[in-house]
Amino acid sequence: MLRRYSNSRTFQDNLRLGVFTALIAGMVNVASLVLFYSFTSNLTGHFAILAQEIANGKWFQMLVVFFWILLFFTGSFLSNNLIINSTKKNAFVSHSIPMVLEILCFVFVGIYGQFFYTETLTQTEILVSILLFSMGLQNGLTASISNFQVKTTHLTGLTTDLALHLSMLTKKKYRMNVQVVEKTKLMAAIMGSYIAGGVFSGLIINYVQFQVFYFISAAMLGVLSYDFAKTYIPFFVNKKKHDTNLKERLEKIQSSIKQTTKKNGVLESK
């Protein structure tokens, strides 16, 4: 899911990435809506609030909302910066760092919310800012490694694009176009996964409250572990085989040299 980058990724790679991250985004957005009465997976509403606060002259609240937007922006910037500066050798590590930071954000929100949260406005604003930063990290990660094919938090644009692609599929020539068909499937899967994640979060949030962020973190750790195993276990297995083959070749060469030396010695004695 995280190992391949840009044009080296297959449709299945992007599909798995889109489904999983959309589930996470849907769960986080519904959880933040129930717990903090604020959306955290997108910025459209926050830009509207920013404009309203400026119009009303409420400068402190304007700065708070601007800070939220800046944190989302910073998360996306950081993810893409890590990815574009990575090499093939450290690609998995660079791709994993944004997800690790995201997990740390969720764990912090879960722990603070469960044990210290007293529902003050300042606490709410801080926790919302952390979730916005985490969603910026995720959106930057998915867009960067998928060559902008996967964006799991912008459902307004996704809905528009899906409608356009479905309209294109009413013509036979587009139904024969593999890229158009795959793009349509990917967007439909992302939308369905986002809704499924939101429904699941909504069903359990009243029972688990802030512990929902532990479930999200555990799922993300599972994906990281799977990708780590798929990336490095074959490497170590192949390295061991390579070392064994190299050792066998060296032994054959040494044996051949010894035999040649003995033959030369016998010839010289004669």
BALOBA-1460 file (C-alpha; in Angstrom, 3 decimals):
// residues 270
<rec num="1" residu="m" x="0.000" y="0.000" z="0.000"/>
<rec num="2" residu="l" x="2.820" y="2.425" z="0.875"/>
<rec num="3" residu="r" x="5.770" y="0.771" z="-0.827"/>
<rec num="4" residu="r" x="5.290" y="1.919" z="-4.408"/>
<rec num="5" residu="y" x="5.380" y="5.516" z="-5.575"/>
<rec num="6" residu="s" x="3.720" y="7.533" z="-8.343"/>
<rec num="7" residu="n" x="3.626" y="5.830" z="-11.758"/>
<rec num="8" residu="s" x="5.029" y="2.548" z="-10.414"/>
<rec num="9" residu="r" x="1.765" y="1.978" z="-8.528"/>
<rec num="10" residu="t" x="-0.937" y="-0.296" z="-9.910"/>
<rec num="11" residu="f" x="-4.695" y="0.195" z="-9.805"/>
<rec num="12" residu="q" x="-4.901" y="-2.355" z="-6.983"/>
<rec num="13" residu="d" x="-2.300" y="-0.406" z="-4.981"/>
<rec num="14" residu="n" x="-4.339" y="2.790" z="-5.268"/>
<rec num="15" residu="l" x="-7.600" y="0.961" z="-4.595"/>
<rec num="16" residu="r" x="-6.308" y="-0.513" z="-1.332"/>
<rec num="17" residu="l" x="-4.822" y="2.838" z="-0.317"/>
<rec num="18" residu="g" x="-8.027" y="4.702" z="-1.152"/>
<rec num="19" residu="v" x="-10.354" y="2.271" z="0.637"/>
<rec num="20" residu="f" x="-8.288" y="2.165" z="3.822"/>
<rec num="21" residu="t" x="-7.573" y="5.893" z="4.136"/>
<rec num="22" residu="a" x="-11.180" y="6.777" z="3.265"/>
<rec num="23" residu="l" x="-12.361" y="4.511" z="6.085"/>
<rec num="24" residu="i" x="-10.001" y="6.330" z="8.460"/>
<rec num="25" residu="a" x="-11.101" y="9.775" z="7.243"/>
<rec num="26" residu="g" x="-14.782" y="8.877" z="7.598"/>
<rec num="27" residu="m" x="-14.270" y="7.562" z="11.128"/>
<rec num="28" residu="v" x="-12.253" y="10.598" z="12.222"/>
<rec num="29" residu="n" x="-14.678" y="13.103" z="10.721"/>
<rec num="30" residu="v" x="-17.751" y="11.616" z="12.385"/>
<rec num="31" residu="a" x="-15.904" y="11.182" z="15.693"/>
<rec num="32" residu="s" x="-14.775" y="14.815" z="15.686"/>
<rec num="33" residu="l" x="-18.285" y="15.965" z="14.751"/>
<rec num="34" residu="v" x="-19.847" y="14.071" z="17.668"/>
<rec num="35" residu="l" x="-17.131" y="14.885" z="20.210"/>
<rec num="36" residu="f" x="-16.175" y="18.444" z="19.183"/>
<rec num="37" residu="y" x="-19.033" y="19.584" z="16.874"/>
<rec num="38" residu="s" x="-16.447" y="20.267" z="14.175"/>
<rec num="39" residu="f" x="-15.423" y="18.676" z="10.882"/>
<rec num="40" residu="t" x="-11.744" y="17.746" z="10.608"/>
<rec num="41" residu="s" x="-11.304" y="15.831" z="7.342"/>
<rec num="42" residu="n" x="-11.832" y="18.831" z="5.049"/>
<rec num="43" residu="l" x="-11.463" y="22.630" z="5.024"/>
<rec num="44" residu="t" x="-14.409" y="23.898" z="2.965"/>
<rec num="45" residu="g" x="-16.494" y="24.746" z="6.019"/>
<rec num="46" residu="h" x="-13.522" y="26.247" z="7.823"/>
<rec num="47" residu="f" x="-12.846" y="28.674" z="4.970"/>
<rec num="48" residu="a" x="-16.498" y="29.776" z="5.198"/>
<rec num="49" residu="i" x="-16.138" y="30.254" z="8.967"/>
<rec num="50" residu="l" x="-12.896" y="32.187" z="8.404"/>
<rec num="51" residu="a" x="-14.662" y="34.578" z="6.036"/>
<rec num="52" residu="q" x="-17.544" y="34.977" z="8.483"/>
<rec num="53" residu="e" x="-15.232" y="35.767" z="11.409"/>
<rec num="54" residu="i" x="-13.395" y="38.366" z="9.310"/>
<rec num="55" residu="a" x="-16.706" y="39.935" z="8.274"/>
<rec num="56" residu="n" x="-17.871" y="40.063" z="11.904"/>
<rec num="57" residu="g" x="-14.560" y="41.489" z="13.100"/>
<rec num="58" residu="k" x="-13.936" y="38.627" z="15.524"/>
<rec num="59" residu="w" x="-10.183" y="38.638" z="15.088"/>
<rec num="60" residu="f" x="-9.232" y="36.108" z="17.746"/>
<rec num="61" residu="q" x="-11.629" y="33.483" z="16.400"/>
<rec num="62" residu="m" x="-10.417" y="34.356" z="12.901"/>
<rec num="63" residu="l" x="-6.843" y="33.573" z="14.000"/>
<rec num="64" residu="v" x="-7.953" y="30.268" z="15.517"/>
<rec num="65" residu="v" x="-9.648" y="29.150" z="12.295"/>
<rec num="66" residu="f" x="-6.711" y="30.415" z="10.227"/>
<rec num="67" residu="f" x="-4.393" y="28.360" z="12.472"/>
<rec num="68" residu="w" x="-6.555" y="25.272" z="11.828"/>
<rec num="69" residu="i" x="-6.265" y="25.789" z="8.080"/>
<rec num="70" residu="l" x="-2.517" y="26.372" z="8.395"/>
<rec num="71" residu="l" x="-2.075" y="23.104" z="10.319"/>
<rec num="72" residu="f" x="-3.907" y="21.120" z="7.633"/>
<rec num="73" residu="f" x="-1.725" y="22.848" z="5.042"/>
<rec num="74" residu="t" x="1.418" y="22.072" z="7.077"/>
<rec num="75" residu="g" x="0.504" y="18.398" z="7.356"/>
<rec num="76" residu="s" x="0.081" y="18.079" z="3.586"/>
<rec num="77" residu="f" x="3.281" y="20.037" z="2.947"/>
<rec num="78" residu="l" x="5.263" y="17.847" z="5.333"/>
<rec num="79" residu="s" x="4.008" y="14.596" z="3.811"/>
<rec num="80" residu="n" x="4.798" y="15.606" z="0.257"/>
<rec num="81" residu="n" x="8.178" y="17.060" z="1.227"/>
<rec num="82" residu="l" x="9.211" y="13.783" z="2.853"/>
<rec num="83" residu="i" x="8.071" y="11.757" z="-0.143"/>
<rec num="84" residu="i" x="9.596" y="13.815" z="-2.959"/>
<rec num="85" residu="n" x="12.951" y="13.909" z="-1.154"/>
<rec num="86" residu="s" x="13.049" y="10.159" z="-0.537"/>
<rec num="87" residu="t" x="15.089" y="7.654" z="-2.524"/>
<rec num="88" residu="k" x="14.290" y="4.091" z="-3.529"/>
<rec num="89" residu="k" x="16.293" y="2.802" z="-0.568"/>
<rec num="90" residu="n" x="14.340" y="4.745" z="2.057"/>
<rec num="91" residu="a" x="10.992" y="5.065" z="0.245"/>
<rec num="92" residu="f" x="9.060" y="2.918" z="2.717"/>
<rec num="93" residu="v" x="10.473" y="4.842" z="5.692"/>
<rec num="94" residu="s" x="9.642" y="8.217" z="4.127"/>
<rec num="95" residu="h" x="6.132" y="7.036" z="3.229"/>
<rec num="96" residu="s" x="5.627" y="5.653" z="6.739"/>
<rec num="97" residu="i" x="6.645" y="8.758" z="8.697"/>
<rec num="98" residu="p" x="3.436" y="10.716" z="7.916"/>
<rec num="99" residu="m" x="1.339" y="7.736" z="8.984"/>
<rec num="100" residu="v" x="3.358" y="7.302" z="12.181"/>
<rec num="101" residu="l" x="2.855" y="11.000" z="12.982"/>
<rec num="102" residu="e" x="-0.840" y="10.569" z="12.263"/>
<rec num="103" residu="i" x="-1.031" y="7.634" z="14.676"/>
<rec num="104" residu="l" x="0.710" y="9.697" z="17.368"/>
<rec num="105" residu="c" x="-1.865" y="12.463" z="16.854"/>
<rec num="106" residu="f" x="-4.742" y="10.001" z="17.258"/>
<rec num="107" residu="v" x="-3.215" y="8.395" z="20.339"/>
<rec num="108" residu="f" x="-2.687" y="11.808" z="21.938"/>
<rec num="109" residu="v" x="-6.273" y="12.887" z="21.231"/>
<rec num="110" residu="g" x="-7.560" y="9.561" z="22.559"/>
<rec num="111" residu="i" x="-5.546" y="9.694" z="25.795"/>
<rec num="112" residu="y" x="-6.150" y="13.387" z="26.458"/>
<rec num="113" residu="g" x="-9.831" y="13.094" z="25.634"/>
<rec num="114" residu="q" x="-10.324" y="10.025" z="27.807"/>
<rec num="115" residu="f" x="-8.486" y="11.248" z="30.901"/>
<rec num="116" residu="f" x="-8.113" y="15.049" z="30.821"/>
<rec num="117" residu="y" x="-10.770" y="16.591" z="28.571"/>
<rec num="118" residu="t" x="-13.207" y="18.853" z="30.429"/>
<rec num="119" residu="e" x="-14.958" y="20.236" z="27.328"/>
<rec num="120" residu="t" x="-13.538" y="23.753" z="27.569"/>
<rec num="121" residu="l" x="-13.355" y="25.812" z="24.380"/>
<rec num="122" residu="t" x="-9.540" y="26.005" z="24.481"/>
<rec num="123" residu="q" x="-9.174" y="22.236" z="24.856"/>
<rec num="124" residu="t" x="-11.615" y="21.655" z="22.010"/>
<rec num="125" residu="e" x="-9.780" y="24.047" z="19.714"/>
<rec num="126" residu="i" x="-6.431" y="22.373" z="20.444"/>
<rec num="127" residu="l" x="-7.728" y="18.834" z="19.875"/>
<rec num="128" residu="v" x="-9.476" y="19.882" z="16.654"/>
<rec num="129" residu="s" x="-6.228" y="21.472" z="15.447"/>
<rec num="130" residu="i" x="-4.352" y="18.202" z="16.063"/>
<rec num="131" residu="l" x="-6.937" y="16.213" z="14.101"/>
<rec num="132" residu="l" x="-6.794" y="18.705" z="11.221"/>
<rec num="133" residu="f" x="-3.009" y="18.361" z="11.133"/>
<rec num="134" residu="s" x="-3.363" y="14.561" z="11.036"/>
<rec num="135" residu="m" x="-5.859" y="14.740" z="8.177"/>
<rec num="136" residu="g" x="-3.496" y="17.049" z="6.312"/>
<rec num="137" residu="l" x="-0.761" y="14.456" z="6.755"/>
<rec num="138" residu="q" x="-3.026" y="11.737" z="5.400"/>
<rec num="139" residu="n" x="-4.296" y="13.709" z="2.447"/>
<rec num="140" residu="g" x="-0.783" y="14.796" z="1.481"/>
<rec num="141" residu="l" x="0.474" y="11.219" z="1.793"/>
<rec num="142" residu="t" x="-2.240" y="9.613" z="-0.319"/>
<rec num="143" residu="a" x="-2.130" y="12.277" z="-3.024"/>
<rec num="144" residu="s" x="1.672" y="12.269" z="-3.252"/>
<rec num="145" residu="i" x="2.371" y="8.542" z="-3.480"/>
<rec num="146" residu="s" x="-0.582" y="7.897" z="-5.823"/>
<rec num="147" residu="n" x="0.385" y="10.663" z="-8.270"/>
<rec num="148" residu="f" x="-2.759" y="12.586" z="-7.180"/>
<rec num="149" residu="q" x="-5.044" y="9.669" z="-8.032"/>
<rec num="150" residu="v" x="-6.203" y="9.173" z="-4.428"/>
<rec num="151" residu="k" x="-7.664" y="11.972" z="-2.298"/>
<rec num="152" residu="t" x="-9.782" y="10.654" z="0.523"/>
<rec num="153" residu="t" x="-10.937" y="13.799" z="2.324"/>
<rec num="154" residu="h" x="-12.229" y="16.003" z="-0.532"/>
<rec num="155" residu="l" x="-15.635" y="14.495" z="-1.212"/>
<rec num="156" residu="t" x="-17.019" y="17.593" z="-2.952"/>
<rec num="157" residu="g" x="-14.527" y="17.271" z="-5.799"/>
<rec num="158" residu="l" x="-14.775" y="13.477" z="-5.652"/>
<rec num="159" residu="t" x="-18.557" y="13.579" z="-6.062"/>
<rec num="160" residu="t" x="-18.230" y="15.922" z="-9.040"/>
<rec num="161" residu="d" x="-15.544" y="13.761" z="-10.679"/>
<rec num="162" residu="l" x="-17.533" y="10.584" z="-10.077"/>
<rec num="163" residu="a" x="-20.625" y="12.121" z="-11.663"/>
<rec num="164" residu="l" x="-18.564" y="13.178" z="-14.684"/>
<rec num="165" residu="h" x="-17.025" y="9.725" z="-15.084"/>
<rec num="166" residu="l" x="-20.387" y="7.995" z="-14.750"/>
<rec num="167" residu="s" x="-21.782" y="10.251" z="-17.449"/>
<rec num="168" residu="m" x="-18.809" y="9.343" z="-19.635"/>
<rec num="169" residu="l" x="-19.578" y="5.665" z="-19.193"/>
<rec num="170" residu="t" x="-22.907" y="6.167" z="-20.974"/>
<rec num="171" residu="k" x="-20.838" y="6.170" z="-24.184"/>
<rec num="172" residu="k" x="-19.336" y="2.928" z="-25.428"/>
<rec num="173" residu="k" x="-15.931" y="4.381" z="-26.288"/>
<rec num="174" residu="y" x="-15.387" y="5.396" z="-22.667"/>
<rec num="175" residu="r" x="-16.611" y="2.048" z="-21.361"/>
<rec num="176" residu="m" x="-13.816" y="0.507" z="-23.433"/>
<rec num="177" residu="n" x="-11.270" y="2.870" z="-21.890"/>
<rec num="178" residu="v" x="-9.557" y="1.013" z="-19.037"/>
<rec num="179" residu="q" x="-8.313" y="4.182" z="-17.333"/>
<rec num="180" residu="v" x="-11.787" y="5.740" z="-17.226"/>
<rec num="181" residu="v" x="-13.340" y="2.546" z="-15.846"/>
<rec num="182" residu="e" x="-10.633" y="2.097" z="-13.197"/>
<rec num="183" residu="k" x="-10.851" y="5.744" z="-12.132"/>
<rec num="184" residu="t" x="-14.610" y="5.405" z="-11.740"/>
<rec num="185" residu="k" x="-14.229" y="2.247" z="-9.635"/>
<rec num="186" residu="l" x="-11.590" y="3.931" z="-7.477"/>
<rec num="187" residu="m" x="-13.721" y="6.989" z="-6.767"/>
<rec num="188" residu="a" x="-16.818" y="4.903" z="-6.042"/>
<rec num="189" residu="a" x="-14.793" y="2.725" z="-3.655"/>
<rec num="190" residu="i" x="-13.387" y="5.785" z="-1.853"/>
<rec num="191" residu="m" x="-16.842" y="7.314" z="-1.459"/>
<rec num="192" residu="g" x="-18.342" y="4.057" z="-0.205"/>
<rec num="193" residu="s" x="-15.471" y="3.502" z="2.228"/>
<rec num="194" residu="y" x="-15.737" y="7.033" z="3.598"/>
<rec num="195" residu="i" x="-19.442" y="6.519" z="4.282"/>
<rec num="196" residu="a" x="-18.797" y="3.077" z="5.786"/>
<rec num="197" residu="g" x="-16.117" y="4.507" z="8.098"/>
<rec num="198" residu="g" x="-18.448" y="7.301" z="9.176"/>
<rec num="199" residu="v" x="-21.330" y="4.889" z="9.847"/>
<rec num="200" residu="f" x="-19.100" y="2.568" z="11.871"/>
<rec num="201" residu="s" x="-17.730" y="5.480" z="13.896"/>
<rec num="202" residu="g" x="-21.234" y="6.791" z="14.488"/>
<rec num="203" residu="l" x="-22.422" y="3.393" z="15.723"/>
<rec num="204" residu="i" x="-19.656" y="2.933" z="18.301"/>
<rec num="205" residu="i" x="-18.796" y="6.505" z="19.330"/>
<rec num="206" residu="n" x="-21.473" y="6.727" z="22.035"/>
<rec num="207" residu="y" x="-20.104" y="3.553" z="23.630"/>
<rec num="208" residu="v" x="-16.363" y="4.060" z="23.306"/>
<rec num="209" residu="q" x="-16.102" y="7.873" z="23.111"/>
<rec num="210" residu="f" x="-12.447" y="8.896" z="22.704"/>
<rec num="211" residu="q" x="-11.308" y="5.281" z="22.609"/>
<rec num="212" residu="v" x="-12.394" y="5.230" z="18.959"/>
<rec num="213" residu="f" x="-9.022" y="6.807" z="18.180"/>
<rec num="214" residu="y" x="-7.296" y="3.744" z="19.643"/>
<rec num="215" residu="f" x="-9.156" y="1.513" z="17.175"/>
<rec num="216" residu="i" x="-8.110" y="3.773" z="14.311"/>
<rec num="217" residu="s" x="-4.486" y="3.773" z="15.467"/>
<rec num="218" residu="a" x="-4.466" y="-0.018" z="15.820"/>
<rec num="219" residu="a" x="-5.776" y="-0.433" z="12.266"/>
<rec num="220" residu="m" x="-3.097" y="1.898" z="10.918"/>
<rec num="221" residu="l" x="-0.379" y="0.049" z="12.837"/>
<rec num="222" residu="g" x="-1.638" y="-3.184" z="11.296"/>
<rec num="223" residu="v" x="-1.271" y="-1.754" z="7.794"/>
<rec num="224" residu="l" x="2.213" y="-0.432" z="8.565"/>
<rec num="225" residu="s" x="3.248" y="-3.826" z="9.927"/>
<rec num="226" residu="y" x="1.880" y="-5.592" z="6.853"/>
<rec num="227" residu="d" x="3.709" y="-3.245" z="4.491"/>
<rec num="228" residu="f" x="6.883" y="-3.555" z="6.553"/>
<rec num="229" residu="a" x="6.712" y="-7.353" z="6.287"/>
<rec num="230" residu="k" x="6.023" y="-7.220" z="2.543"/>
<rec num="231" residu="t" x="8.911" y="-4.801" z="2.046"/>
<rec num="232" residu="y" x="11.688" y="-6.186" z="4.215"/>
<rec num="233" residu="i" x="11.067" y="-9.921" z="4.669"/>
<rec num="234" residu="p" x="11.553" y="-10.626" z="0.927"/>
<rec num="235" residu="f" x="14.638" y="-8.385" z="1.028"/>
<rec num="236" residu="f" x="16.259" y="-10.358" z="3.843"/>
<rec num="237" residu="v" x="15.249" y="-13.688" z="2.260"/>
<rec num="238" residu="n" x="16.729" y="-12.664" z="-1.082"/>
<rec num="239" residu="k" x="19.818" y="-11.272" z="0.637"/>
<rec num="240" residu="k" x="20.353" y="-14.592" z="2.409"/>
<rec num="241" residu="k" x="19.964" y="-16.487" z="-0.858"/>
<rec num="242" residu="h" x="22.318" y="-14.055" z="-2.557"/>
<rec num="243" residu="d" x="24.920" y="-14.460" z="0.200"/>
<rec num="244" residu="t" x="24.605" y="-18.261" z="0.024"/>
<rec num="245" residu="n" x="24.988" y="-18.291" z="-3.756"/>
<rec num="246" residu="l" x="27.948" y="-15.930" z="-3.524"/>
<rec num="247" residu="k" x="29.594" y="-18.127" z="-0.907"/>
<rec num="248" residu="e" x="29.108" y="-21.222" z="-3.063"/>
<rec num="249" residu="r" x="30.609" y="-19.449" z="-6.080"/>
<rec num="250" residu="l" x="33.619" y="-18.308" z="-4.062"/>
<rec num="251" residu="e" x="34.163" y="-21.843" z="-2.792"/>
<rec num="252" residu="k" x="34.033" y="-23.183" z="-6.350"/>
<rec num="253" residu="i" x="36.507" y="-20.538" z="-7.519"/>
<rec num="254" residu="q" x="38.859" y="-21.305" z="-4.621"/>
<rec num="255" residu="s" x="38.557" y="-25.038" z="-5.323"/>
<rec num="256" residu="s" x="39.278" y="-24.429" z="-8.999"/>
<rec num="257" residu="i" x="42.330" y="-22.314" z="-8.131"/>
<rec num="258" residu="k" x="43.666" y="-25.014" z="-5.808"/>
<rec num="259" residu="q" x="43.214" y="-27.717" z="-8.455"/>
<rec num="260" residu="t" x="44.934" y="-25.542" z="-11.066"/>
<rec num="261" residu="t" x="47.806" y="-24.847" z="-8.656"/>
<rec num="262" residu="k" x="48.243" y="-28.563" z="-7.943"/>
<rec num="263" residu="k" x="48.272" y="-29.416" z="-11.655"/>
<rec num="264" residu="n" x="50.823" y="-26.705" z="-12.342"/>
<rec num="265" residu="g" x="52.946" y="-27.996" z="-9.469"/>
<rec num="266" residu="v" x="52.837" y="-31.548" z="-10.828"/>
<rec num="267" residu="l" x="53.773" y="-30.368" z="-14.310"/>
<rec num="268" residu="e" x="56.689" y="-28.328" z="-12.993"/>
<rec num="269" residu="s" x="57.997" y="-31.304" z="-10.966"/>
<rec num="270" residu="k" x="57.938" y="-33.421" z="-14.079"/>
